[in-house]
Amino acid sequence: MEILFDDRLVEARRQRAAAKGDPGAAFLLDIAGRELAERLSVVERTFEAAAELHGGTGSAARAAFATGKITSLTRIETSTLFAEADDQFVQAGIDDVPLEPASVNLVLSPLALHLANDLPGTLVRIRRALKPDGLFLGAIPGAGTLSELRDVLLSAEAELTGGASPRVIPFADVRDIGALMQRTGFALPVVDAESYTVRYDNLFALMRDLRAMGMTNALAGRSRVPVSRAFFLKAAEIYAERYADPDGRIRATFSIIYASGWAPHESQQQPLKPGSAKMRLADALKGGVQ
């Protein structure tokens, strides 16, 4: 397995963000939490045992519980820094799913799976933890997220040093996540994406928010060479040139992939077996020709 992320650094930055507790920087988790709760609210059933995987502030867990669809919910996080007094809480690493097989009928994952070094393995563990006909709902930062920042950091480094190193983590696209849901055994997978544009006064305001979210670069292959102030000044200049609105504020894109899938169960709608059709496709098409 390729180690893409420095787990210790990921955890250190998430814990630092939790300790500071900047409520304004939690807006992405709030957006994802509301969206997951809305999707849960239209499912016509009750989930007796649910788990939230690495939800940071817990806003997704609270929003989902408020739908009235959940009887009991356990929060799983990397540190007790993320826990509140009345939480049912389990401590586990970002790649871990510390749930017994077929032990829950709902798993929520808000904005954490993009940090897993073994995403396929994590999805398999989630699917195995679900009871038959249990539901997985996930929100995953996707391709397009921080595309402006990626562009300007690469351009600034190339201009100043003649080279470039990865400074924004890679994000999967919708097709990748859809294929992965199928490969890892989920039934009836549904995957779509929403993009959100956030405006900032300048690059430095954006970077402050990313630090407060624990979202700064934690790639294992990141450059260890200290970055100069001149680098960030150049990046801020390029950002303002390429991605500023007429009022001078810059744009930052955040794309979130929403994925849902079910643990297989015999009651679910099944695809027709090959050769079971009652009419040939050619005959069906002829019927529509006038």
BELURTA-V482748 format. One record per residue. N is the residue number from 0. PSI is psi in whole degrees, 0 to 359 (999 if undefined). OMEGA is omega as a letter, one per 30 degrees, with the letter a starting at -180 (NA if undefined). D_FIRST is the distance of its C-alpha to the first C-alpha in Angstrom with 2 decimals. Layout:
N&PSI&OMEGA&D_FIRST + N&PSI&OMEGA&D_FIRST
//
This chain:
0&129&l&0.00 + 1&131&l&3.80 + 2&105&a&6.34 + 3&324&a&9.09 + 4&146&l&11.60 + 5&101&a&13.53 + 6&319&a&13.94 + 7&320&a&17.23 + 8&320&l&18.61 + 9&311&a&17.79 + 10&319&l&19.66 + 11&320&a&22.42 + 12&325&l&23.19 + 13&319&l&23.26 + 14&321&l&25.51 + 15&318&l&27.70 + 16&319&l&28.20 + 17&320&a&29.08 + 18&322&l&31.50 + 19&325&l&33.29 + 20&42&l&33.55 + 21&107&a&34.67 + 22&331&a&35.70 + 23&336&a&36.02 + 24&358&a&32.37 + 25&14&a&31.30 + 26&325&l&32.64 + 27&318&l&29.35 + 28&323&l&28.53 + 29&316&l&32.15 + 30&310&a&31.95 + 31&319&l&28.82 + 32&316&l&30.42 + 33&319&a&33.66 + 34&316&l&32.06 + 35&320&l&30.05 + 36&321&l&33.26 + 37&319&l&35.29 + 38&324&l&33.08 + 39&324&a&33.24 + 40&336&a&37.01 + 41&359&l&37.71 + 42&122&a&36.03 + 43&68&l&39.01 + 44&168&l&37.89 + 45&142&a&37.33 + 46&109&a&34.08 + 47&322&a&35.01 + 48&115&a&31.69 + 49&158&l&29.32 + 50&140&l&26.44 + 51&125&a&25.36 + 52&113&l&21.76 + 53&55&a&21.59 + 54&11&l&24.64 + 55&254&a&25.75 + 56&344&a&29.52 + 57&8&a&29.78 + 58&326&l&31.75 + 59&319&l&29.90 + 60&315&a&30.66 + 61&317&a&34.28 + 62&320&l&34.76 + 63&318&a&33.38 + 64&326&a&35.54 + 65&344&l&38.54 + 66&343&a&38.45 + 67&7&a&39.86 + 68&351&a&37.30 + 69&133&l&35.52 + 70&314&a&37.15 + 71&138&a&34.66 + 72&132&l&31.60 + 73&132&l&29.10 + 74&132&l&27.24 + 75&123&a&23.79 + 76&167&a&22.98 + 77&341&a&21.38 + 78&152&l&24.87 + 79&349&l&28.46 + 80&333&a&29.33 + 81&354&a&28.42 + 82&151&l&30.66 + 83&164&a&34.28 + 84&322&a&37.03 + 85&11&a&37.26 + 86&142&l&33.55 + 87&116&a&32.07 + 88&137&l&29.05 + 89&135&a&25.89 + 90&130&a&23.66 + 91&154&a&19.85 + 92&166&a&16.78 + 93&333&l&15.57 + 94&354&a&12.62 + 95&148&l&15.11 + 96&84&a&17.60 + 97&60&a&20.17 + 98&140&l&22.36 + 99&152&l&23.74 + 100&138&l&23.36 + 101&46&a&26.06 + 102&343&a&27.35 + 103&159&l&27.75 + 104&11&l&29.03 + 105&131&l&27.78 + 106&128&l&24.60 + 107&134&l&24.84 + 108&96&a&22.02 + 109&107&l&23.70 + 110&48&l&21.80 + 111&336&a&18.73 + 112&337&l&15.93 + 113&348&l&15.41 + 114&0&a&14.17 + 115&131&l&11.38 + 116&331&l&7.85 + 117&74&a&7.11 + 118&314&l&10.33 + 119&316&l&10.58 + 120&321&l&10.14 + 121&318&l&12.61 + 122&322&l&14.95 + 123&317&l&15.05 + 124&323&l&16.00 + 125&313&a&18.57 + 126&320&l&20.02 + 127&330&l&20.38 + 128&340&a&22.10 + 129&140&l&24.63 + 130&158&l&27.82 + 131&133&a&28.83 + 132&21&l&29.95 + 133&158&a&28.21 + 134&137&l&27.23 + 135&131&l&24.21 + 136&122&a&25.16 + 137&149&l&22.74 + 138&123&a&23.37 + 139&123&l&20.59 + 140&132&a&21.42 + 141&180&a&21.25 + 142&137&a&21.91 + 143&339&l&25.13 + 144&127&l&24.60 + 145&32&a&26.04 + 146&324&l&26.49 + 147&316&a&29.70 + 148&318&l&28.22 + 149&315&a&25.45 + 150&312&a&28.25 + 151&327&l&30.61 + 152&319&l&28.22 + 153&317&a&27.13 + 154&318&a&30.82 + 155&317&a&32.07 + 156&319&l&29.74 + 157&321&a&30.52 + 158&323&a&34.20 + 159&327&a&34.30 + 160&347&a&32.04 + 161&4&l&31.54 + 162&184&a&27.73 + 163&149&l&25.11 + 164&157&a&21.82 + 165&126&a&19.70 + 166&351&l&21.62 + 167&131&a&20.88 + 168&153&l&17.46 + 169&149&l&16.57 + 170&141&l&17.64 + 171&156&l&17.13 + 172&174&a&20.34 + 173&318&a&22.23 + 174&322&l&21.47 + 175&313&a&17.68 + 176&320&l&18.15 + 177&315&l&20.81 + 178&322&a&18.81 + 179&322&l&15.93 + 180&319&l&18.69 + 181&315&a&20.05 + 182&327&a&16.91 + 183&9&l&16.23 + 184&12&l&19.83 + 185&140&l&21.97 + 186&150&l&25.57 + 187&48&a&27.71 + 188&143&l&25.13 + 189&128&a&26.80 + 190&130&l&25.19 + 191&174&a&27.23 + 192&149&l&27.26 + 193&139&l&29.83 + 194&142&a&30.29 + 195&132&l&32.16 + 196&124&a&33.92 + 197&137&a&34.70 + 198&143&a&37.26 + 199&159&l&37.49 + 200&323&a&40.22 + 201&178&l&37.97 + 202&322&a&34.51 + 203&326&l&35.04 + 204&321&l&35.73 + 205&314&a&32.50 + 206&324&l&30.53 + 207&318&l&32.36 + 208&317&a&31.31 + 209&320&l&27.62 + 210&320&a&27.83 + 211&339&l&29.73 + 212&351&a&27.02 + 213&28&a&24.23 + 214&14&l&22.79 + 215&168&a&22.94 + 216&120&l&20.21 + 217&28&l&17.34 + 218&138&l&14.88 + 219&330&a&13.23 + 220&19&a&14.67 + 221&157&l&18.05 + 222&138&l&21.22 + 223&1&a&22.73 + 224&127&l&26.18 + 225&141&a&28.53 + 226&133&a&29.69 + 227&162&l&33.47 + 228&327&l&35.79 + 229&325&l&36.87 + 230&312&a&33.44 + 231&327&l&33.61 + 232&318&l&37.25 + 233&316&l&36.48 + 234&319&l&33.65 + 235&321&l&36.11 + 236&315&a&38.73 + 237&320&l&36.55 + 238&313&a&35.42 + 239&326&l&39.10 + 240&320&a&40.05 + 241&329&a&37.51 + 242&30&l&36.84 + 243&146&l&39.96 + 244&170&a&42.42 + 245&333&l&46.17 + 246&2&l&46.48 + 247&349&l&44.07 + 248&147&a&41.24 + 249&159&a&37.73 + 250&142&l&35.43 + 251&130&a&31.80 + 252&135&l&29.95 + 253&120&l&27.65 + 254&129&a&26.32 + 255&125&l&25.20 + 256&127&l&23.75 + 257&124&a&25.24 + 258&139&l&23.63 + 259&150&l&25.21 + 260&158&a&24.66 + 261&147&l&26.16 + 262&133&a&25.19 + 263&145&l&26.94 + 264&147&a&30.56 + 265&339&a&33.43 + 266&347&a&35.58 + 267&153&l&33.44 + 268&132&a&34.61 + 269&146&l&33.32 + 270&150&l&33.25 + 271&144&l&36.11 + 272&147&l&35.56 + 273&134&l&36.10 + 274&1&a&39.85 + 275&357&a&40.96 + 276&145&a&42.45 + 277&346&a&46.23 + 278&141&l&46.85 + 279&146&a&45.58 + 280&321&a&43.82 + 281&320&l&46.51 + 282&322&l&49.25 + 283&321&l&47.66 + 284&324&l&47.48 + 285&326&a&51.09 + 286&339&a&52.20 + 287&359&a&51.23 + 288&128&l&53.31 + 289&999&NA&56.85
//
